[in-house]
């Protein structure tokens, strides 16, 4: 059985399709665009959780995005978007527990 939270997300996703609105905007989810292993562009993040030259963690509505690699640098950061340059090896989505 779907939780109330999942049913609401499904309803929002269906409405986004009907209204031709990007689903990431409706669900407040991050959009990650990767160019090879050289750059990651993340939209809809909610702040930096951790930063060093080997890993950057960004908060989003349902958890954390961890970007791991070598020589990582933040080239551009705005209120809800960030561009990360370096040798990107791994992008991992770490979901938080919805029951907390």
trRosetta pair geometry for C-beta under 8 A, 3 or more apart (Angstrom, degrees):
i j d omega theta_ij theta_ji phi_ij phi_ji
2 6 4.4 -123 -171 89 100 123
2 7 5.1 123 116 -58 124 84
2 10 7.2 -15 -175 -10 160 139
3 6 4.8 95 54 8 78 101
3 7 7.1 -141 95 -5 41 87
3 98 7.0 140 95 105 162 143
4 7 5.7 -55 -149 36 32 112
4 8 6.5 33 153 -20 65 104
5 8 5.9 -56 -152 34 29 110
5 9 6.5 28 151 -17 64 106
5 98 5.4 -157 69 -180 169 142
6 9 5.5 -52 -148 37 35 113
6 10 6.3 37 153 -21 66 104
7 10 5.6 -52 -147 35 32 112
7 11 6.4 34 153 -19 64 105
8 11 5.7 -53 -149 36 32 113
8 12 6.3 33 152 -18 65 106
9 12 5.6 -54 -147 38 31 112
9 13 6.2 33 154 -20 65 106
9 27 6.0 53 -145 -123 92 113
10 13 5.7 -52 -147 36 31 112
10 14 6.4 32 153 -19 63 105
11 14 5.8 -54 -149 36 30 111
11 15 6.4 29 153 -17 64 106
12 15 5.7 -56 -147 38 31 110
12 16 6.3 37 152 -25 65 103
12 26 4.9 169 165 151 103 114
12 27 5.8 134 111 -79 133 76
13 16 5.6 -49 -148 30 32 115
13 17 6.8 34 152 -19 62 102
13 23 5.5 28 -130 -136 81 114
13 26 6.9 158 -87 94 42 135
13 27 6.6 14 -72 -56 84 121
14 17 5.8 -54 -156 32 33 112
14 18 6.6 30 150 -16 66 106
15 18 5.6 -54 -147 38 36 111
15 19 5.9 14 161 -1 70 113
15 21 7.8 -5 122 39 77 120
15 26 7.0 170 82 -149 96 149
16 19 6.2 -67 -138 52 25 96
16 20 7.9 -135 167 42 54 2
16 21 4.6 -98 -144 72 75 90
16 22 7.0 -49 -172 100 123 17
16 23 4.7 129 112 -95 157 63
16 25 7.6 150 -128 64 125 86
16 26 4.1 -118 -77 -8 124 157
16 27 7.7 -59 -37 -26 151 87
17 20 7.5 23 -175 -74 27 40
17 23 7.5 14 -55 -74 75 103
21 25 6.0 -101 163 71 98 122
21 26 5.6 102 110 -52 119 111
22 25 4.6 84 77 3 95 106
22 26 7.2 -176 94 -6 51 87
22 31 7.9 -17 162 -71 136 140
23 26 5.6 -57 -147 40 39 110
23 27 5.9 12 164 2 74 114
23 29 7.4 -4 126 36 80 126
24 27 6.4 -65 -134 52 25 94
24 28 7.9 43 169 -139 54 1
24 29 4.6 -101 -139 71 70 91
24 30 7.1 -58 -159 103 118 13
24 31 4.6 56 175 -60 171 101
24 43 7.4 79 135 91 140 112
24 44 6.2 -157 159 -4 106 157
25 28 7.6 18 -177 -74 27 42
25 44 7.7 -150 -97 -82 49 135
27 61 7.9 -166 145 67 70 149
28 44 6.5 175 -169 -169 51 125
28 60 7.9 165 141 178 80 88
28 61 4.5 81 118 -40 111 156
29 44 6.4 62 100 112 28 152
29 60 6.9 55 -152 165 44 133
29 61 6.7 -88 -88 41 46 119
29 62 7.3 -11 -110 11 82 118
30 42 5.7 -14 -170 -167 120 95
30 43 6.5 151 -159 77 64 53
30 44 4.7 -164 -105 80 49 99
30 45 5.8 39 -108 -73 118 66
30 58 7.4 106 -105 108 152 125
30 60 4.5 -81 -36 -106 112 152
30 65 6.0 -69 61 -41 168 140
31 42 7.3 156 78 -154 50 46
31 43 4.4 -3 53 53 99 108
31 44 6.1 84 6 16 78 115
32 40 6.2 -20 -164 -167 96 102
32 41 7.3 148 -158 78 45 52
32 42 5.2 -8 -104 -104 76 78
32 43 7.9 -154 -68 25 36 68
32 65 6.9 171 -74 -147 133 150
32 91 6.4 147 168 177 157 153
33 40 7.3 149 79 -159 49 51
33 41 4.4 -12 60 59 100 104
33 42 7.9 -163 26 -71 65 37
33 43 8.0 40 -3 -7 100 100
34 37 7.9 9 174 -94 113 33
34 39 7.1 162 -155 90 50 55
34 40 5.2 -16 -103 -104 77 76
34 41 7.7 -162 -73 23 33 70
34 88 6.9 -130 -145 92 113 156
34 91 6.9 -128 -75 -20 136 149
35 38 5.6 -48 99 64 93 96
35 39 4.4 10 47 57 109 101
35 40 7.8 -154 21 -72 70 34
35 41 7.7 52 -14 -9 99 101
36 39 7.5 57 53 25 80 73
37 69 7.4 160 178 -124 95 135
37 87 6.0 19 139 -161 109 57
37 88 4.8 -156 -167 59 65 77
37 89 7.0 40 -154 -77 120 41
38 85 6.7 -14 164 -148 71 74
38 86 7.6 164 -160 68 41 24
38 87 7.5 -18 -103 -99 48 43
38 88 7.1 -75 4 11 8 100
39 75 7.9 -24 -131 8 107 141
39 83 6.5 -10 -168 -172 107 91
39 84 6.8 155 -155 82 56 53
39 85 5.4 -19 -101 -103 84 64
39 88 7.5 -128 -6 -13 7 130
40 67 5.7 -142 40 -125 162 145
40 83 7.4 166 85 -154 48 46
40 84 4.6 -5 57 56 95 105
40 88 5.8 114 -34 -93 110 157
40 91 6.6 147 -113 -88 146 131
41 81 7.1 2 -178 -172 83 104
41 82 7.6 176 -150 88 45 46
41 83 5.2 -11 -104 -105 77 78
41 84 7.9 -166 -73 23 34 69
42 45 5.2 47 130 -39 117 120
42 58 6.0 129 123 57 161 171
42 65 6.5 176 -130 83 145 158
42 81 6.6 171 90 -149 53 57
42 82 5.1 -5 56 56 99 90
42 83 8.0 -178 21 -80 68 33
42 84 7.3 26 -2 -2 107 108
43 80 6.4 40 -168 132 62 91
43 81 4.8 -13 -107 -101 65 96
44 60 6.5 56 122 -133 87 109
44 61 7.9 -40 158 -13 107 104
44 80 5.6 11 -98 173 28 112
44 81 7.7 28 -14 -78 38 70
45 48 8.0 45 144 -64 135 52
45 58 4.2 -49 -144 172 135 126
45 59 6.5 106 -178 67 83 52
45 60 5.6 -77 -125 -78 55 87
45 65 7.0 -90 -108 30 109 125
45 80 6.3 161 48 -163 57 55
45 81 7.2 126 21 -100 95 25
45 82 6.0 -22 30 5 144 115
46 58 7.6 127 43 168 55 81
46 59 4.4 -69 73 102 95 99
46 60 5.7 143 5 -107 99 33
46 61 6.8 117 -30 -56 137 55
46 80 7.6 1 -82 -122 45 81
47 58 7.1 163 87 -155 33 67
47 59 4.9 4 61 38 83 116
48 51 5.4 -1 178 -43 132 115
48 56 6.9 -61 -138 -167 102 93
48 57 7.2 104 -167 78 60 59
48 58 6.1 -44 -104 -103 50 67
48 59 7.7 -122 -56 3 3 87
48 77 7.8 -30 -42 -135 120 146
48 82 7.8 113 -70 -92 97 159
49 57 4.1 -58 66 106 108 107
49 58 6.6 179 5 -103 92 11
49 59 5.2 114 -51 -47 107 90
49 64 5.8 -40 12 -127 158 121
50 55 6.5 -1 114 113 115 102
50 56 6.9 -180 93 -148 69 33
50 57 4.1 41 40 29 96 113
51 55 7.8 -156 -134 98 27 59
51 56 5.2 19 -113 -117 73 81
51 57 7.6 -128 -59 30 53 66
51 74 7.2 -31 -141 -32 136 123
52 55 6.0 27 52 48 88 72
52 56 7.8 -162 37 -71 42 60
52 72 7.8 79 101 61 44 112
53 70 7.4 15 145 -167 91 43
53 71 5.9 -11 -178 -112 106 26
53 72 5.5 160 -164 45 43 74
53 73 7.4 1 -123 -65 79 66
53 86 7.6 169 -170 -120 70 146
54 68 6.6 5 157 -154 72 73
54 69 6.9 -164 -156 75 48 36
54 70 6.5 -3 -112 -101 72 45
54 72 6.6 160 -84 12 7 114
55 66 6.3 -14 -165 -170 108 93
55 67 6.8 155 -153 82 55 52
55 68 4.9 -11 -102 -104 88 72
55 69 7.8 138 -83 25 48 53
55 72 7.1 130 -43 27 9 153
56 66 7.6 160 83 -154 43 47
56 67 4.8 -8 59 58 91 104
56 72 5.6 -144 -21 145 109 145
56 74 7.1 132 -115 -67 150 97
56 84 5.9 -151 43 -117 155 144
57 64 5.2 -1 -174 -178 105 120
57 65 7.0 162 -154 80 54 48
57 66 4.9 -15 -102 -101 86 73
57 67 7.6 -174 -79 21 37 67
58 64 6.8 148 74 -159 40 66
58 65 4.7 -11 58 56 96 99
58 67 7.5 30 -2 -5 103 105
58 82 6.7 -160 -100 35 142 146
59 63 7.9 -148 -148 125 57 27
59 64 5.9 -38 -101 -102 50 74
60 63 6.4 0 62 63 86 54
60 64 7.2 156 21 -100 78 23
60 65 6.1 51 -9 -19 120 101
62 95 5.6 -22 143 -138 99 84
62 96 6.2 -157 174 34 49 87
62 98 7.6 -19 -140 -79 95 91
63 93 6.5 90 86 175 133 76
63 94 5.0 -159 168 97 124 58
63 95 4.2 -119 -47 -123 149 28
63 96 4.4 -179 -91 -16 74 75
64 93 7.7 159 85 -158 46 45
64 94 4.5 -9 61 61 93 108
64 96 7.6 87 -11 -48 80 92
65 91 6.7 -9 -174 -170 98 91
65 92 7.3 153 -160 80 50 47
65 93 5.8 -23 -104 -103 70 65
65 94 7.6 -174 -83 21 21 78
66 90 7.6 -3 109 113 92 99
66 91 7.4 161 84 -155 53 42
66 92 4.5 -13 59 61 101 100
66 93 8.0 -167 21 -76 75 19
66 94 6.1 49 -12 -13 110 116
67 72 6.8 140 114 -131 107 147
67 84 5.9 98 109 96 162 165
67 88 6.2 -48 -174 -133 102 106
67 90 7.5 167 -154 90 39 57
67 91 5.4 -6 -106 -107 73 78
68 88 7.6 101 77 -156 42 62
68 89 5.5 -57 105 65 85 97
68 90 4.3 0 55 58 109 101
68 91 7.7 -166 23 -74 72 35
68 92 7.2 24 -4 2 111 108
69 72 5.3 114 69 -62 100 105
69 86 5.0 138 104 117 129 115
69 87 4.8 -176 176 93 113 59
69 88 4.3 -87 -62 -111 149 31
69 89 4.5 156 -101 2 72 82
69 90 7.2 -179 -59 26 73 63
70 86 6.2 -170 86 173 45 107
70 87 4.3 -2 55 58 92 117
70 89 7.3 65 -9 -26 79 115
71 86 4.5 178 94 -138 69 97
71 87 5.8 64 44 9 99 93
72 84 5.9 -6 -164 -177 99 109
72 85 7.3 153 -150 83 48 44
72 86 3.8 -92 -94 -1 47 165
72 87 7.9 -100 -63 44 68 55
72 88 7.4 80 -97 -84 102 71
73 84 7.2 158 79 -157 38 62
73 85 5.2 -17 61 63 91 93
73 86 5.9 141 10 -56 68 102
74 77 5.4 5 170 -43 126 113
74 82 6.3 -52 -144 -167 103 108
74 83 7.4 113 -165 76 57 55
74 84 6.0 -36 -102 -102 56 71
75 83 4.6 -50 62 99 105 106
75 84 7.0 172 8 -106 87 16
75 85 4.9 69 -41 -13 119 112
76 81 7.6 -4 115 115 105 93
76 82 6.8 176 93 -151 65 42
76 83 4.2 39 42 28 96 111
77 81 7.7 -178 -148 96 41 52
77 82 4.8 6 -111 -113 77 88
77 83 7.7 -134 -63 28 51 64
78 81 4.9 14 52 54 107 84
78 82 7.3 -155 30 -70 62 53
84 88 7.3 96 110 -79 111 118
88 91 6.9 11 177 -49 120 94
96 100 6.6 -80 160 32 104 132
97 100 4.8 94 83 -23 99 104
